[in-house]
Amino acid sequence: MTPDLVDMLAALFADEGAREYFGETVSVSTHMLQAGALAEADGAPDALVGAALLHDVGHLRPATHQHGSDDRHEETGADWLAQWLPLEATAPVRLHVAAKRYLCATDPGYLDRLSAASVRTLGLQGGVMTAAEVRAFEQLPYAQDAVAVRRWDEAAKDPLGHTPEFEHFRPLLKRLARSATSP
């Protein structure tokens, strides 16, 4: 029997996700749950809420995580999720780091709003995009969805912010997984 994605995610959020999040004031799980809640509050479609909720799942996968470094978690997370979820949910996960680099290059003041931990990882992730990289990013399918996920990502680090339980998102994740397998 194939393990259920949502049950695997629930276990990851409860176990690996409870740990410190690279110097942020919230755990990895709290951060991702807040991002999902922000997307939901903004009326985002299911795929984008799922992407916001799961954007850092690559940090929770023990086989791909190297604590204290940026280990291309966006790639490993998106690749793993692609087994169960539609491209509309996994592509923004894959692009959310590039979206940070993009926003640092195109949104005056964005870099100044990054948390200290986000600034540290920016260097590991390639730094601020060049003009050529900006143009190339803007042509990518799902680039604007990734920008939306990135904005929720950065806002989801509030130790006093509303954080729903993982179970709140279970029905949405089940719908997404079913949509990926529907004809």
Order of alpha helices (4+ residues) and beta strands (2+ residues): alpha-alpha-alpha-alpha-alpha-alpha-alpha-alpha-alpha-alpha
